[in-house]
């Protein structure tokens, strides 16, 4: 099966399995999604969602974060791991948002990746979830599953994104990635994929090779 045809079949099956999907990170304001996504690096969304309510209550605006002491932000996010680097990035990115963008989160990947701690994965999520633009969010779940399914090859997020953009319709990209994340958590885990329960088992390259 050619990759575009395979991709189309996977998209339809995942839609049937997960008809309603959205970003798992909880947020109310645009900059909160940006910060929550930075916190999610090497940390579960569940953990981030436990941490952010108190963090966002203490620092309710971009300006509040921009003026914050890094050490105080660290105290709120310690359980997310890598908290020294994450706290420093959060304060700096909010200073950039305040000073360069008038406290408004940019709507282009090119601008977003100039912010402290923001890579293409985060930038894609922001433009997709906040602004409804075509996006391909290549996190660890998406990379793992698209490799297993035979849609992509390699572990470099930028390269996987490029491969997927070539075969996934632009309007499907964001929700396709969200569905892969849900599927990766519930069925196709890194260590113990439950292939016998998978709706994609008959078209999955990984399952066929077992």
Backbone as ProteinMPNN parsed JSONL, in Angstrom:
{"seq_chain_A": "XXXXXXXXXXXXXXXXXXXXXXXXXXXXXXXXXXXXXXXXXXXXXXXXXXXXXXXXXXXXXXXXXXXXXXXXXXXXXXXXXXXXXXXXXXXXXXXXXXXXXXXXXXXXXXXXXXXXXXXXXXXXXXXXXXXXXXXXXXXXXXXXXXXXXXXXXXXXXXXXXXXXXXXXXXXXXXXXXXXXXXXXXXXXXXXXXXXXXXXXXXXXXXXXXX", "coords_chain_A": {"N_chain_A": [[0.848, -1.192, 0.0], [0.626, 2.169, -0.922], [2.137, 5.059, 0.604], [0.532, 7.421, 0.926], [-2.036, 6.418, 0.574], [-2.082, 4.559, 2.621], [-1.797, 6.3, 4.782], [-4.209, 7.72, 4.598], [-6.047, 5.696, 5.192], [-5.306, 5.079, 7.822], [-5.856, 7.51, 9.081], [-8.686, 7.599, 8.874], [-9.426, 5.358, 10.391], [-8.429, 6.015, 12.897], [-9.986, 8.239, 13.422], [-12.423, 7.01, 13.819], [-11.889, 5.6, 16.144], [-11.141, 7.593, 17.957], [-13.094, 9.924, 18.043], [-13.52, 12.514, 19.08], [-11.097, 14.717, 19.795], [-8.565, 16.57, 21.518], [-6.007, 18.861, 22.55], [-4.128, 17.578, 25.245], [-3.155, 19.11, 27.272], [-4.09, 21.416, 29.771], [-5.392, 24.647, 29.564], [-6.134, 28.196, 29.661], [-5.446, 30.663, 28.622], [-3.603, 32.0, 25.811], [-0.735, 32.23, 26.263], [-0.456, 30.458, 28.322], [-0.717, 27.896, 27.243], [1.623, 27.827, 25.756], [3.56, 27.871, 27.805], [2.828, 25.572, 29.262], [3.355, 23.613, 27.378], [6.112, 23.825, 27.143], [6.796, 22.916, 29.682], [6.073, 20.276, 29.427], [8.073, 18.821, 28.23], [9.875, 15.885, 28.359], [8.211, 15.03, 30.387], [5.066, 14.038, 31.746], [1.833, 14.919, 30.39], [-0.186, 14.792, 32.242], [1.106, 15.248, 34.692], [2.002, 17.873, 34.254], [-0.461, 19.19, 34.119], [-1.217, 19.022, 36.752], [0.503, 20.744, 37.96], [0.297, 23.291, 36.769], [-2.101, 24.851, 37.535], [-1.639, 26.192, 40.07], [0.68, 27.557, 39.408], [-0.149, 29.27, 37.314], [-1.993, 30.767, 38.68], [-0.415, 32.164, 40.461], [1.208, 33.597, 38.703], [-0.409, 35.349, 36.669], [-0.343, 36.608, 34.165], [1.417, 37.399, 31.074], [3.175, 39.47, 31.599], [3.541, 39.207, 34.353], [4.949, 36.795, 34.53], [7.205, 37.597, 33.106], [8.39, 39.359, 34.822], [9.047, 37.797, 36.924], [10.993, 36.096, 39.465], [13.363, 33.713, 38.612], [13.987, 31.671, 40.371], [11.703, 31.496, 41.96], [9.74, 30.617, 40.169], [10.83, 28.134, 39.675], [10.25, 26.754, 42.048], [7.567, 26.166, 41.799], [7.481, 24.36, 39.693], [9.046, 22.149, 40.085], [8.471, 19.371, 40.163], [8.165, 18.682, 37.545], [10.533, 18.075, 36.368], [13.829, 18.807, 35.037], [13.775, 21.421, 35.935], [15.27, 23.755, 36.412], [16.245, 24.655, 33.899], [13.816, 24.846, 32.501], [12.38, 26.781, 33.991], [13.996, 29.033, 33.641], [13.786, 29.33, 30.852], [11.019, 29.842, 30.616], [10.636, 32.318, 31.931], [12.313, 33.944, 30.361], [11.149, 33.603, 27.78], [8.72, 34.838, 28.194], [9.526, 37.432, 28.714], [10.467, 38.056, 26.184], [8.058, 37.835, 24.753], [6.647, 39.974, 25.908], [8.339, 42.211, 25.351], [8.911, 42.144, 22.609], [6.672, 41.255, 21.195], [4.456, 42.521, 22.246], [3.165, 41.188, 24.3], [1.6, 39.315, 23.063], [1.057, 36.076, 21.827], [2.893, 34.861, 19.133], [1.76, 33.948, 15.781], [3.038, 32.379, 13.941], [5.205, 29.73, 12.922], [7.839, 30.363, 12.373], [8.324, 32.71, 13.853], [7.72, 31.853, 16.438], [9.687, 29.908, 17.061], [11.835, 31.466, 17.673], [11.624, 32.148, 20.261], [12.636, 31.645, 23.667], [13.417, 28.349, 24.508], [11.555, 27.219, 22.788], [10.773, 24.896, 20.38], [10.211, 23.264, 17.179], [8.155, 21.411, 17.615], [6.625, 22.46, 19.748], [5.988, 24.927, 18.571], [4.424, 24.145, 16.358], [2.222, 23.029, 17.692], [1.173, 25.314, 18.93], [0.474, 27.033, 16.729], [-1.398, 25.416, 15.542], [-3.356, 24.636, 17.562], [-4.045, 27.098, 18.794], [-4.411, 28.932, 16.69], [-5.555, 27.644, 14.562], [-4.19, 26.874, 12.287], [-2.547, 24.907, 9.683], [-0.792, 22.144, 11.004], [1.797, 20.016, 12.297], [2.46, 18.096, 14.791], [5.144, 16.766, 16.077], [5.763, 14.821, 18.432], [7.155, 12.503, 20.875], [5.403, 10.297, 20.871], [4.115, 10.489, 18.355], [6.302, 10.256, 16.618], [7.211, 7.657, 17.288], [4.94, 6.021, 16.689], [4.39, 6.592, 13.953], [6.674, 5.627, 12.778], [6.457, 2.899, 13.428], [4.135, 2.27, 12.057], [4.918, 2.58, 9.472], [4.808, 4.954, 8.126], [6.68, 6.923, 8.411], [10.251, 7.414, 8.769], [12.918, 7.193, 10.988], [14.163, 9.14, 13.799], [14.422, 11.82, 14.132], [12.784, 14.758, 14.808], [12.248, 16.926, 13.079], [12.742, 15.845, 10.546], [10.881, 13.767, 10.494], [8.524, 15.259, 10.644], [8.658, 16.547, 8.152], [8.421, 14.35, 6.414], [5.844, 13.453, 7.064], [4.251, 15.657, 6.41], [4.289, 15.445, 3.7], [2.554, 13.417, 3.081], [0.229, 13.55, 4.597], [-2.861, 15.15, 4.565], [-3.049, 18.682, 4.868], [-5.108, 19.823, 6.413], [-5.74, 17.782, 8.105], [-3.628, 17.303, 9.748], [-3.087, 18.276, 12.489], [-5.114, 17.106, 14.205], [-4.714, 14.46, 13.532], [-2.205, 14.021, 14.687], [-2.858, 14.505, 17.394], [-4.59, 12.342, 17.788], [-2.849, 10.191, 17.426], [-1.251, 10.528, 19.675], [-3.076, 9.966, 21.76], [-3.612, 7.312, 21.077], [-1.083, 6.22, 21.32], [-0.665, 6.427, 24.056], [-2.717, 4.857, 25.11], [-2.772, 2.367, 23.755], [-0.59, 1.74, 21.91], [2.028, 1.629, 23.333], [5.423, 2.512, 24.281], [7.018, 0.448, 25.409], [5.409, -1.842, 25.707], [3.464, -2.531, 23.453], [0.03, -3.081, 22.74], [-0.777, -4.947, 20.544], [-2.72, -6.781, 19.751], [-5.073, -5.581, 20.425], [-5.297, -3.441, 18.806], [-6.661, -1.173, 16.463], [-5.391, -0.824, 14.128], [-3.897, -2.989, 13.479], [-3.796, -4.793, 11.283], [-2.737, -3.371, 9.222], [-0.363, -2.419, 10.025], [3.059, -1.972, 9.932], [4.937, -2.678, 11.897], [3.534, -4.59, 13.467], [3.113, -6.587, 11.592], [5.682, -7.487, 11.229], [6.354, -8.793, 13.505]], "CA_chain_A": [[0.0, 0.0, 0.0], [1.409, 3.392, -0.98], [2.079, 5.781, 1.873], [-0.612, 8.332, 0.997], [-3.226, 5.594, 0.753], [-1.969, 4.029, 3.978], [-2.07, 7.404, 5.693], [-5.643, 8.001, 4.545], [-6.733, 4.621, 5.909], [-5.006, 5.249, 9.248], [-6.607, 8.688, 9.529], [-10.097, 7.242, 9.024], [-9.582, 4.416, 11.505], [-8.206, 6.748, 14.151], [-11.164, 9.076, 13.633], [-13.462, 6.141, 14.37], [-11.483, 5.237, 17.502], [-11.058, 8.796, 18.792], [-13.819, 10.944, 17.26], [-13.344, 13.838, 19.662], [-9.762, 14.846, 20.379], [-8.024, 17.907, 21.715], [-4.743, 18.874, 23.281], [-4.303, 17.07, 26.604], [-2.731, 20.134, 28.226], [-5.187, 22.296, 30.17], [-4.996, 26.06, 29.562], [-7.205, 29.158, 29.401], [-4.906, 31.797, 27.884], [-2.601, 31.56, 24.838], [0.619, 32.045, 26.796], [-0.466, 29.302, 29.219], [-0.416, 26.715, 26.43], [3.049, 27.91, 25.437], [4.304, 27.491, 29.007], [2.525, 24.171, 29.573], [4.054, 22.768, 26.406], [7.525, 23.815, 27.55], [6.899, 22.057, 30.867], [5.784, 18.883, 29.085], [9.263, 18.139, 27.727], [10.327, 14.805, 29.242], [7.284, 15.01, 31.521], [3.735, 13.702, 31.259], [0.837, 15.987, 30.397], [-0.916, 14.671, 33.505], [1.893, 15.931, 35.714], [1.962, 19.301, 33.946], [-1.787, 19.696, 34.486], [-1.271, 19.128, 38.208], [1.398, 21.826, 38.371], [0.008, 24.611, 36.201], [-3.097, 25.726, 38.182], [-1.004, 27.064, 41.068], [1.648, 28.396, 38.688], [-0.859, 30.317, 36.577], [-2.639, 31.646, 39.655], [0.633, 33.043, 40.998], [1.672, 34.463, 37.614], [-1.587, 35.285, 35.79], [-0.169, 37.276, 32.874], [2.756, 37.377, 30.471], [3.984, 40.452, 32.32], [3.888, 38.647, 35.667], [6.031, 35.831, 34.302], [8.385, 38.325, 32.646], [8.998, 40.031, 35.975], [9.225, 36.809, 37.994], [12.306, 35.539, 39.782], [13.469, 32.345, 38.107], [13.991, 30.763, 41.521], [10.331, 31.283, 42.43], [9.098, 29.755, 39.175], [11.367, 26.791, 39.907], [9.556, 26.12, 43.171], [6.26, 25.694, 41.344], [7.56, 23.376, 38.611], [10.082, 21.162, 40.393], [8.073, 17.99, 39.888], [8.133, 18.45, 36.102], [11.863, 17.715, 35.884], [14.597, 19.83, 34.304], [13.083, 22.657, 36.314], [16.148, 24.93, 36.304], [16.227, 25.097, 32.504], [12.447, 25.212, 32.127], [12.035, 28.049, 34.638], [14.751, 30.086, 32.96], [13.174, 29.522, 29.531], [9.682, 30.437, 30.768], [10.788, 33.741, 32.239], [12.894, 34.615, 29.197], [10.193, 33.649, 26.663], [7.699, 35.845, 28.514], [10.159, 38.738, 28.486], [10.455, 38.254, 24.737], [6.673, 38.097, 24.365], [6.319, 41.328, 26.356], [9.165, 43.263, 24.761], [8.953, 42.086, 21.139], [5.366, 40.967, 20.597], [3.373, 43.186, 22.957], [2.525, 40.165, 25.142], [0.746, 38.46, 22.235], [1.769, 34.899, 21.321], [2.939, 34.912, 17.667], [0.968, 32.916, 15.103], [3.823, 31.699, 12.903], [6.264, 28.848, 13.418], [9.121, 31.058, 12.241], [8.477, 33.621, 14.983], [7.662, 31.104, 17.701], [10.938, 29.203, 17.364], [12.842, 32.416, 18.163], [11.416, 32.31, 21.701], [13.45, 30.764, 24.509], [12.89, 27.026, 24.82], [10.503, 26.799, 21.859], [11.195, 24.193, 19.178], [9.163, 23.112, 16.163], [7.012, 20.681, 18.166], [5.827, 23.449, 20.473], [5.49, 25.927, 17.624], [3.338, 23.534, 15.601], [1.061, 22.915, 18.569], [0.618, 26.65, 19.137], [-0.21, 27.542, 15.532], [-2.54, 24.557, 15.276], [-4.393, 24.696, 18.592], [-4.486, 28.463, 19.071], [-4.735, 29.734, 15.523], [-6.234, 26.853, 13.555], [-3.38, 26.744, 11.078], [-2.019, 23.557, 9.472], [0.287, 21.847, 11.957], [2.192, 18.621, 12.443], [3.13, 18.106, 16.096], [5.902, 15.51, 16.129], [6.322, 14.477, 19.742], [7.701, 11.141, 20.923], [4.362, 9.346, 20.469], [3.923, 10.585, 16.909], [7.486, 9.687, 15.975], [7.216, 6.205, 17.511], [3.851, 5.355, 15.982], [4.517, 6.704, 12.495], [7.727, 4.681, 12.392], [5.903, 1.548, 13.517], [3.113, 2.104, 11.025], [5.532, 2.639, 8.153], [4.555, 6.249, 7.495], [7.895, 7.738, 8.503], [11.454, 6.674, 9.127], [13.886, 8.005, 11.711], [13.726, 9.707, 15.081], [14.588, 13.278, 14.134], [11.443, 15.338, 14.723], [12.135, 17.783, 11.895], [12.663, 14.968, 9.382], [9.589, 13.065, 10.54], [7.529, 16.257, 10.265], [8.754, 16.739, 6.699], [7.875, 13.154, 5.769], [4.401, 13.396, 7.281], [3.603, 16.733, 5.652], [4.221, 15.029, 2.299], [1.53, 12.385, 2.873], [-0.955, 13.832, 5.397], [-3.5, 16.413, 4.17], [-2.748, 19.744, 5.834], [-6.227, 20.044, 7.329], [-5.852, 16.63, 9.004], [-2.385, 17.114, 10.483], [-3.127, 18.495, 13.931], [-5.911, 16.084, 14.885], [-4.015, 13.186, 13.314], [-1.173, 13.933, 15.723], [-3.542, 14.342, 18.68], [-5.1, 10.961, 17.872], [-1.696, 9.302, 17.629], [-0.849, 10.653, 21.078], [-4.03, 9.187, 22.561], [-3.405, 5.897, 20.744], [0.206, 5.837, 21.884], [-0.813, 6.28, 25.502], [-3.659, 3.823, 25.496], [-2.605, 1.076, 23.084], [0.725, 1.497, 21.303], [3.046, 2.181, 24.226], [6.803, 2.293, 23.849], [7.588, -0.815, 25.878], [4.523, -3.006, 25.6], [2.303, -2.252, 22.602], [-0.997, -4.118, 22.788], [-1.106, -5.07, 19.124], [-3.939, -7.56, 19.553], [-6.216, -4.697, 20.658], [-5.124, -2.248, 17.97], [-7.508, -1.039, 15.277], [-4.513, -0.689, 12.957], [-2.977, -4.123, 13.496], [-3.677, -5.479, 9.989], [-2.019, -2.519, 8.267], [0.805, -1.904, 10.741], [4.333, -2.585, 9.545], [5.541, -3.253, 13.107], [2.803, -5.789, 13.851], [3.354, -7.614, 10.574], [7.065, -7.989, 11.329], [6.569, -9.478, 14.783]], "C_chain_A": [[0.888, 1.249, 0.0], [1.148, 4.241, 0.256], [0.882, 6.719, 1.99], [-1.909, 7.562, 1.231], [-3.252, 5.004, 2.156], [-2.323, 5.109, 4.994], [-3.559, 7.712, 5.746], [-6.439, 6.95, 5.315], [-6.521, 4.749, 7.414], [-5.793, 6.416, 9.823], [-8.064, 8.323, 9.797], [-10.315, 6.302, 10.196], [-9.386, 5.112, 12.851], [-9.373, 7.683, 14.455], [-12.29, 8.264, 14.265], [-13.167, 5.786, 15.826], [-11.544, 6.427, 18.455], [-11.762, 9.954, 18.074], [-13.644, 12.366, 17.772], [-11.973, 13.913, 20.327], [-9.395, 16.31, 20.547], [-6.702, 17.773, 22.452], [-4.997, 18.452, 24.723], [-3.883, 18.078, 27.672], [-3.878, 21.106, 28.504], [-4.681, 23.743, 30.23], [-6.217, 26.929, 29.288], [-6.731, 30.319, 28.526], [-3.805, 31.311, 26.933], [-1.215, 31.311, 25.429], [0.687, 30.85, 27.748], [-0.19, 28.011, 28.451], [1.065, 26.677, 26.077], [3.893, 27.423, 26.614], [4.072, 26.025, 29.347], [3.258, 23.226, 28.627], [5.544, 22.712, 26.717], [7.719, 22.9, 28.746], [6.759, 20.583, 30.517], [6.983, 18.125, 28.521], [9.771, 17.136, 28.766], [9.493, 14.75, 30.53], [5.898, 14.702, 30.966], [2.801, 14.911, 31.3], [0.053, 15.973, 31.71], [-0.194, 15.412, 34.62], [1.855, 17.445, 35.493], [0.629, 19.902, 34.391], [-1.993, 19.781, 35.995], [-0.509, 20.358, 38.712], [0.88, 23.208, 37.958], [-1.078, 25.436, 36.914], [-2.492, 26.692, 39.2], [-0.024, 28.034, 40.404], [0.942, 29.554, 38.002], [-1.637, 31.254, 37.505], [-1.628, 32.644, 40.211], [1.11, 34.036, 39.951], [0.582, 34.488, 36.53], [-1.427, 35.896, 34.399], [1.242, 37.072, 32.339], [3.684, 38.3, 31.253], [4.427, 39.92, 33.682], [5.017, 37.636, 35.545], [7.323, 36.549, 33.913], [9.136, 38.987, 33.796], [9.318, 39.071, 37.117], [10.696, 36.499, 38.244], [12.321, 34.081, 39.317], [13.373, 31.339, 39.253], [12.581, 30.499, 42.045], [9.554, 30.404, 41.457], [9.555, 28.312, 39.365], [10.612, 26.053, 40.996], [8.219, 25.532, 42.751], [6.353, 24.511, 40.384], [8.56, 22.254, 38.873], [9.71, 19.745, 39.964], [8.008, 17.668, 38.402], [9.49, 18.024, 35.537], [12.513, 18.832, 35.086], [14.128, 21.241, 34.664], [13.959, 23.904, 36.252], [16.066, 25.526, 34.89], [14.842, 25.586, 32.104], [12.042, 26.561, 32.731], [12.736, 29.216, 33.951], [14.139, 30.396, 31.591], [11.826, 30.23, 29.632], [9.769, 31.933, 31.028], [11.318, 34.497, 31.021], [11.9, 34.694, 28.042], [9.11, 34.69, 26.918], [8.256, 37.26, 28.418], [10.174, 39.059, 26.99], [9.042, 38.572, 24.241], [6.279, 39.53, 24.713], [7.038, 42.387, 25.529], [9.103, 43.307, 23.237], [7.56, 42.0, 20.532], [4.187, 41.589, 21.348], [2.528, 42.232, 23.783], [1.537, 39.282, 24.381], [1.579, 37.294, 21.699], [1.741, 34.93, 19.795], [2.17, 33.754, 17.033], [1.725, 32.225, 13.972], [4.93, 30.86, 13.54], [7.605, 29.577, 13.419], [9.365, 32.015, 13.406], [8.542, 32.86, 16.307], [8.983, 30.449, 18.057], [12.068, 30.149, 17.76], [12.706, 32.64, 19.674], [12.228, 31.284, 22.483], [12.732, 29.445, 24.774], [11.835, 26.498, 23.875], [11.109, 26.168, 20.615], [10.018, 24.013, 18.233], [7.943, 22.363, 16.703], [6.067, 21.648, 18.872], [5.2, 24.448, 19.514], [4.324, 25.387, 16.799], [2.072, 23.422, 16.439], [0.376, 24.269, 18.754], [-0.146, 27.13, 17.903], [-1.439, 26.702, 15.204], [-3.664, 24.751, 16.268], [-4.923, 26.11, 18.821], [-5.038, 29.174, 17.84], [-5.364, 28.952, 14.364], [-5.499, 26.718, 12.243], [-2.898, 25.299, 10.903], [-0.811, 23.307, 10.368], [0.559, 20.356, 11.996], [3.062, 18.533, 13.697], [3.846, 16.77, 16.316], [6.551, 15.313, 17.496], [6.767, 13.016, 19.729], [6.672, 10.095, 20.504], [4.204, 9.321, 18.958], [5.1, 9.969, 16.164], [7.484, 8.166, 16.096], [6.152, 5.508, 16.655], [3.972, 5.45, 14.47], [5.649, 5.835, 11.967], [7.185, 3.257, 12.392], [4.907, 1.267, 12.39], [3.679, 2.116, 9.612], [5.266, 3.926, 7.401], [5.794, 7.127, 7.461], [9.062, 6.857, 8.918], [12.425, 7.613, 9.812], [13.29, 8.611, 12.963], [13.919, 11.214, 15.179], [13.238, 13.936, 13.862], [11.245, 16.178, 13.461], [11.971, 16.934, 10.634], [11.344, 14.214, 9.331], [8.469, 14.026, 10.143], [7.502, 16.452, 8.751], [8.136, 15.565, 5.952], [6.353, 13.106, 5.896], [3.663, 14.482, 6.502], [3.43, 16.346, 4.179], [3.079, 14.048, 2.035], [0.228, 12.612, 3.651], [-1.579, 15.141, 4.924], [-3.346, 17.466, 5.26], [-3.854, 19.924, 6.861], [-6.408, 18.911, 8.345], [-4.698, 16.548, 9.997], [-2.49, 17.209, 11.989], [-3.898, 17.397, 14.654], [-5.362, 14.685, 14.671], [-2.967, 12.979, 14.397], [-1.792, 13.761, 17.106], [-4.034, 12.902, 18.849], [-3.971, 9.956, 18.061], [-1.217, 9.359, 19.072], [-1.779, 9.833, 21.97], [-3.838, 7.695, 22.321], [-2.099, 5.385, 21.336], [0.142, 5.623, 23.388], [-1.656, 5.065, 25.871], [-3.396, 2.447, 24.938], [-1.156, 0.814, 22.669], [1.843, 2.135, 22.125], [4.443, 1.821, 23.742], [7.297, 0.891, 24.195], [6.713, -2.026, 25.633], [3.292, -2.688, 24.765], [1.315, -3.412, 22.62], [-1.566, -4.308, 21.384], [-2.424, -5.81, 18.894], [-5.2, -6.712, 19.733], [-6.26, -3.531, 19.677], [-5.992, -2.272, 16.72], [-6.698, -0.956, 13.99], [-3.657, -1.93, 12.725], [-2.776, -4.778, 12.128], [-2.946, -4.65, 8.942], [-0.743, -1.937, 8.873], [2.063, -2.687, 10.379], [4.972, -3.301, 10.734], [4.857, -4.564, 13.479], [3.047, -6.931, 12.865], [4.726, -8.251, 10.697], [7.329, -8.779, 12.601], [6.633, -10.986, 14.576]], "O_chain_A": [[1.794, 1.37, 0.825], [0.086, 4.157, 0.875], [0.275, 6.801, 3.058], [-2.773, 8.0, 1.991], [-4.299, 4.951, 2.801], [-3.059, 4.859, 5.949], [-4.11, 7.94, 6.824], [-7.399, 7.283, 6.011], [-7.453, 4.549, 8.193], [-6.334, 6.324, 10.925], [-8.616, 8.696, 10.832], [-11.299, 6.443, 10.923], [-10.093, 4.828, 13.818], [-9.71, 7.895, 15.62], [-13.016, 8.755, 15.129], [-14.082, 5.684, 16.644], [-11.946, 6.291, 19.61], [-11.105, 10.858, 17.559], [-13.623, 13.314, 16.987], [-11.729, 13.233, 21.323], [-9.862, 17.174, 19.804], [-6.339, 16.691, 22.915], [-5.955, 18.904, 25.351], [-4.219, 17.916, 28.845], [-4.552, 21.561, 27.581], [-3.667, 24.027, 30.867], [-7.216, 26.454, 28.748], [-7.519, 30.894, 27.776], [-3.144, 30.313, 27.22], [-0.587, 30.295, 25.13], [1.762, 30.288, 27.96], [0.499, 27.126, 28.959], [1.687, 25.615, 26.097], [4.833, 26.651, 26.431], [5.016, 25.311, 29.684], [3.725, 22.163, 29.037], [6.17, 21.663, 26.569], [8.714, 22.178, 28.814], [7.274, 19.727, 31.237], [6.914, 16.908, 28.351], [10.058, 17.5, 29.906], [10.009, 14.462, 31.61], [5.59, 15.07, 29.832], [2.956, 15.805, 32.132], [-0.326, 17.026, 32.224], [-0.821, 16.124, 35.404], [1.693, 18.209, 36.445], [0.593, 20.989, 34.968], [-2.85, 20.53, 36.463], [-0.84, 20.93, 39.751], [1.011, 24.176, 38.708], [-0.977, 26.662, 36.895], [-2.804, 27.883, 39.186], [0.078, 29.195, 40.803], [1.387, 30.698, 38.099], [-1.905, 32.402, 37.15], [-1.942, 33.818, 40.408], [1.387, 35.192, 40.272], [0.653, 33.719, 35.572], [-2.294, 35.714, 33.544], [2.139, 36.631, 33.057], [4.832, 37.955, 31.533], [5.556, 40.159, 34.11], [5.937, 37.623, 36.363], [8.408, 36.156, 34.341], [10.355, 39.153, 33.749], [9.81, 39.494, 38.163], [11.533, 36.625, 37.35], [11.397, 33.319, 39.602], [12.751, 30.286, 39.116], [12.293, 29.401, 42.522], [8.79, 29.537, 41.881], [8.762, 27.38, 39.232], [10.361, 24.854, 40.877], [7.787, 24.513, 43.29], [5.402, 23.737, 40.271], [8.881, 21.489, 37.964], [10.554, 19.006, 39.457], [7.818, 16.51, 38.028], [9.589, 17.656, 34.366], [11.831, 19.692, 34.529], [14.087, 22.133, 33.816], [13.443, 25.004, 36.058], [15.849, 26.725, 34.713], [14.708, 26.618, 31.446], [11.43, 27.386, 32.054], [12.13, 30.26, 33.712], [13.99, 31.558, 31.213], [11.523, 31.113, 28.83], [9.053, 32.719, 30.409], [10.82, 35.574, 30.693], [11.805, 35.731, 27.385], [8.637, 35.346, 25.99], [7.525, 38.19, 28.074], [9.923, 40.194, 26.586], [8.852, 39.464, 23.414], [5.652, 40.219, 23.908], [6.422, 43.345, 25.063], [9.228, 44.376, 22.639], [7.291, 42.592, 19.487], [3.039, 41.218, 21.107], [1.325, 42.436, 23.949], [0.729, 38.582, 24.992], [2.676, 37.497, 21.179], [0.661, 35.017, 19.212], [1.955, 32.717, 17.661], [1.116, 31.557, 13.136], [5.508, 31.236, 14.56], [8.403, 29.43, 14.344], [10.49, 32.12, 13.895], [9.334, 33.198, 17.186], [9.369, 30.431, 19.226], [13.146, 29.694, 18.143], [13.576, 33.253, 20.292], [12.472, 30.178, 22.0], [11.581, 29.43, 25.211], [11.268, 25.434, 24.122], [11.862, 26.811, 19.883], [8.941, 24.559, 18.471], [6.817, 22.646, 16.295], [4.862, 21.65, 18.622], [4.02, 24.777, 19.633], [3.346, 26.098, 16.567], [0.974, 23.689, 15.951], [-0.852, 24.358, 18.736], [-1.285, 27.584, 18.017], [-2.413, 27.214, 14.651], [-4.803, 25.004, 15.875], [-6.123, 26.296, 19.022], [-6.01, 29.925, 17.929], [-5.668, 29.521, 13.316], [-6.11, 26.476, 11.202], [-2.847, 24.547, 11.877], [0.079, 24.15, 10.478], [-0.332, 19.54, 11.761], [4.25, 18.856, 13.665], [3.227, 15.775, 16.692], [7.733, 15.601, 17.687], [6.754, 12.371, 18.68], [7.022, 9.11, 19.854], [4.165, 8.251, 18.35], [4.91, 9.242, 15.188], [7.727, 7.465, 15.114], [6.442, 4.522, 15.978], [3.684, 4.479, 13.77], [5.59, 5.359, 10.834], [7.43, 2.497, 11.455], [4.855, 0.163, 11.849], [3.006, 1.712, 8.664], [5.467, 3.998, 6.189], [5.938, 7.976, 6.582], [8.887, 5.72, 9.355], [12.727, 8.691, 9.301], [12.076, 8.6, 13.164], [13.607, 11.814, 16.208], [12.624, 13.705, 12.821], [10.179, 16.135, 12.848], [11.166, 17.258, 9.761], [10.759, 14.04, 8.262], [7.567, 13.654, 9.392], [6.431, 16.513, 8.148], [7.414, 15.756, 4.974], [5.657, 12.758, 4.942], [2.568, 14.245, 5.992], [2.54, 16.853, 3.496], [2.676, 13.866, 0.886], [-0.769, 11.939, 3.391], [-0.887, 16.158, 4.884], [-3.497, 17.165, 6.444], [-3.581, 20.15, 8.04], [-7.138, 19.061, 9.325], [-4.774, 15.808, 10.978], [-2.029, 16.315, 12.699], [-3.392, 16.818, 15.615], [-5.524, 13.815, 15.528], [-2.852, 11.89, 14.958], [-1.307, 12.961, 17.906], [-3.908, 12.319, 19.926], [-4.131, 8.974, 18.785], [-0.819, 8.337, 19.632], [-1.317, 9.089, 22.835], [-3.897, 6.903, 23.261], [-2.023, 4.247, 21.798], [0.814, 4.745, 23.928], [-1.348, 4.341, 26.818], [-3.751, 1.449, 25.565], [-0.573, -0.208, 23.031], [2.516, 3.06, 21.67], [4.617, 0.939, 22.902], [7.921, 0.225, 23.369], [7.218, -3.119, 25.378], [2.19, -2.585, 25.304], [1.705, -4.576, 22.527], [-2.682, -3.885, 21.083], [-3.157, -5.503, 17.954], [-6.271, -7.08, 19.249], [-7.183, -2.718, 19.726], [-6.046, -3.275, 16.009], [-7.254, -1.011, 12.893], [-2.781, -1.92, 11.86], [-1.685, -5.271, 11.844], [-2.575, -5.168, 7.889], [-0.119, -1.055, 8.282], [2.11, -3.911, 10.509], [5.489, -4.408, 10.588], [5.533, -5.549, 13.775], [3.17, -8.09, 13.258], [4.919, -9.407, 10.322], [8.399, -9.366, 12.762], [6.809, -11.734, 15.538]]}, "name": "protein", "num_of_chains": 1, "seq": "XXXXXXXXXXXXXXXXXXXXXXXXXXXXXXXXXXXXXXXXXXXXXXXXXXXXXXXXXXXXXXXXXXXXXXXXXXXXXXXXXXXXXXXXXXXXXXXXXXXXXXXXXXXXXXXXXXXXXXXXXXXXXXXXXXXXXXXXXXXXXXXXXXXXXXXXXXXXXXXXXXXXXXXXXXXXXXXXXXXXXXXXXXXXXXXXXXXXXXXXXXXXXXXXXX"}
